[in-house]
Amino acid sequence: MPNYRNYFTPKTNVFTFLLGGLFLWQSNIAISADSIWYRTDDPLKIEALTPPAIPEGYLESTACAANTYDYALTLAEVAEAALCNNPQTRGAYASARVQAAQLGIAKSAYFPIINDNITGNLNVTLPEQQSRNNPYSNLSNNIVASYLLYDFGNRDAHLENARQLLQAASATQSSVVQNLLLNAIQAFYQVQAGIAALDAAAESERASEENFKAADARYKAGLSTPADKLQAQTLFAQNTLSRITAEGSLKTAYGTLANVMGLAANQPLKLVTNDSIQPLQNVEQDIDALIEQARTRRPDLVASDAQLKAAQASVDASRAATKPSVSVAVSNNIQDGSSTAFNSNSALGVTVSIPIFSGYGPSYKIRSAEANADLRTAQRDQLRLQISLDVWRAYQSLRTANESIRAASILVSSALESSRMALGRYKAGVGNIIDSINAQSALANARQQQIQAHLNWNIARATLAQSIGGLDNAMIHSLPLGGGNMQTNKVN
């Protein structure tokens, strides 16, 4: 029976120790934060091409500081909170960073590739041979550096594809920001409308209560029938129910606003309020110019154009992949061991890779890339049509809302005067309860129409700005309640 303890000679132990140390050294470098395997300092300077977390023009520099939102918020502050806290902005930014990293991958194809293969063996032969040490060891190190010289534009096409996709991701990020801003504006004005609706409902309840008291007093004095009292009481109960419903709707609107701001729905919020009526503005503009402006500024159209160019680059890449490529390589192989004499072999060569047949796969890859480019073209053209419709609708909505404010103001004034006269006539005994009830109902409806008209006007302005790609921080500050110190309203 061989004595294996004698096989592990000092020379073998040294070899084993060196080989183990080499593997530990490689493993340590491979898992380190900064090494030739992984760099954290952005060696290709891709971060300079990555868009900021929130594109310029949408946010003031200090807006994302930690905030408890325990003060009256303007529209601009609500919009800034939405951009800072809503996960949609972080998701869009992460998508842009993914595409930036893909651009770095495409650029890395222009650098040489270096691989080092190290092999170590410790062998025991049974039965022992007189001509060979037993055990015996071998160590081999093979390092190869290769560089792609020419590939008929395949690398260039992949790089162009990555560039265009990064531009598309950046534009998509801007589109997400604008959509989020529009949602924040709509939620803000829904709360403002809810506040006004609750005030109007409370006023209608107060007026109907006064009407009920008058009917009750006349009934007790024997001057009216029970029907008058019951009808007035019914209107009073209906207006009380409307006030309760308005309170619930306002709480829901506050929860929606908090959600858009990236906060919990039960987050208490206070908003600035303004009791003054906004002056009417001249909204007559050249609709053709607005549509043309939208086609140059809309970020989703910019993203669609970039995606089309990326698809066209993919067609070029698929075609180039079917053509030969030329690479140069240099290698060095070192072998040493107890059974092998030391030798070193170096080589320099050129490799030409010629695709001959791949089962028709490349042909269908080209067809797929061409079809995808056609799809992107159709999507771009459809979006251009949709943009013109978006601008047209938003413009007409703004004009309608502008005219509705004027008509609603006249309606409220006449309904208020009619309600006062009807109640006065009823109290004086020269009118009937039906006229008073109808006048109060008409006044309540007129107030709701006025509130809706102002809500539509504010949202229509923001929607028009978003439809032409101009919804930014400056636009938000120009909207009513966009800034300044005003009265506060709070719902917990």
C-alpha positions, 0 to 999 in steps of 0.5 A, a space after each residue: 500500500 503506497 504511503 500517500 503522506 510521502 507524496 506531498 513534498 515541500 515543493 508540492 505544498 508550496 505549489 498548492 499554497 501559491 495556487 490557493 493564494 492566486 485564486 484568493 487574490 483573484 476572488 478578492 479583486 472580483 468582489 471588491 467595489 472597484 476593480 478591473 471587473 467592476 468600476 464605480 467611478 463611471 469610466 465611460 462618463 455615462 452619468 453626464 448623459 443621464 437626465 436629472 431625476 426631475 427635468 429642468 424647468 419643473 422644480 425649484 432647487 430646494 423643493 424636495 427638502 423634507 417637509 411635513 406639509 403643516 402649512 397652507 400649500 399653494 398650487 406650486 408647492 403641491 406640484 413640487 411635492 408630487 414631483 418629489 414624493 410620487 413614485 412615478 417620477 422615481 420610476 421614470 428616472 430609473 428607466 432613464 438610468 437603465 437606458 443610460 447603462 445600456 448606452 455604456 454597454 454599447 460603448 464598451 464594444 469599442 474596447 478590447 476584451 482581455 481574458 486570463 485563464 489559469 489552470 492548476 493540477 495536482 495529479 497522483 498516478 497509480 501504480 507509480 512510474 519510475 520516470 515521473 514524480 508522483 504526485 506531479 503538478 502542472 500550472 498553466 496561464 493563458 492570457 488573450 487580448 482581442 479587438 474587433 476591427 471591423 463589423 460592417 457597422 454592427 457596433 455603430 448601429 447598436 450604439 445608435 440604437 442605445 443613444 436613441 433609446 436613452 433620448 426616448 427614455 429622457 423624453 418619456 420621463 418629461 412626459 411622465 412629469 407633465 402628466 403627473 403635474 396635470 394630475 396634481 393640478 386637477 386634484 388641487 382644483 378638485 379640492 378647491 371646488 369641493 371647498 366651494 361646493 361645501 360652502 354653497 351647500 351650507 348656504 343653501 341649507 341655511 336658506 332652506 332652513 330660513 324658508 322652513 322657519 317662515 313656513 312653520 311660523 305661517 302654519 302656526 299662525 294659521 296663514 298657510 297649509 301643512 303642505 307648505 310646511 312639509 314642502 319647505 321641510 323637504 327642501 331643508 332635509 334635501 339641502 342638509 343631505 347635499 351638505 353632508 354629501 359635499 363634506 364626504 366628497 371634499 374628504 375624498 378629494 383631499 385623499 386623492 390630492 394626498 395620493 397624487 402628492 405621494 402621501 398617505 390618503 389620511 395625511 392632513 393638508 391645508 391649502 391656500 384659498 381665494 374667495 375672489 373671482 378670477 377675471 376673464 382672459 382673452 383665450 383667442 389664439 392661433 390654433 394652427 400655431 398651437 398644434 405646430 408648437 405641440 408637435 415640436 414640444 410634446 415630450 411623448 412625440 419626441 420619445 416616439 421619434 427617438 424610438 423610431 430611430 432606434 428601430 431603424 438602427 436595429 434594422 441596420 444592426 440586424 443586417 450587419 450581423 449577417 456580414 463578416 467581422 474582422 478581429 485581431 488577437 494577441 495571446 500568451 500561454 505559460 506552462 510550468 510544472 513538476 512534469 512539464 518544462 517551463 515554456 512560454 508561447 506568444 501569438 498575434 493573429 487576425 480572425 475573420 468570422 464569416 456567417 454562412 448559414 444559421 437556419 434562416 434565423 438572420 433573415 427573419 431577424 431582419 424582417 422582424 426589425 423592419 416590421 418593428 420600424 414600420 410599427 414605430 412609424 405608424 405609432 409616431 404618425 398616430 401620436 401626431 394625429 392624437 396631439 392635434 386632437 388633444 390641442 383642439 379639445 383643450 383649446 375648445 374646452 378653455 374657450 367654453 369654460 371662459 364663456 361659461 364663467 361669464 354666463 354662470 356669474 349672470 345666472 348666480 346674480 339673477 338666481 340670488 335676487 329671485 330667491 330673495 324676492 320669492 322668500 320676501 314675498 312669501 313672508 309678506 303673504 303675497 307669494 306661495 311656497 312653491 315659488 320660494 322653493 323653486 327659486 332656492 333650488 335654482 340658486 343652488 344649481 346656479 352656484 354649483 354651475 358657477 363652481 364647475 365653470 371655474 373648475 373647468 376653466 382652471 383645469 382647461 388652462 393646465 390641460 392646454 399647456 400640457 397638450 402643447 408640452 408647456 406645462 412647467 413650473 412657470 406655467 403653474 405659478 401663473 395659474 390661480 392660487 399658484 403662489 402667494 399667501 392667502 386664507 387657509 382651509 384644512 381637513 383632517 
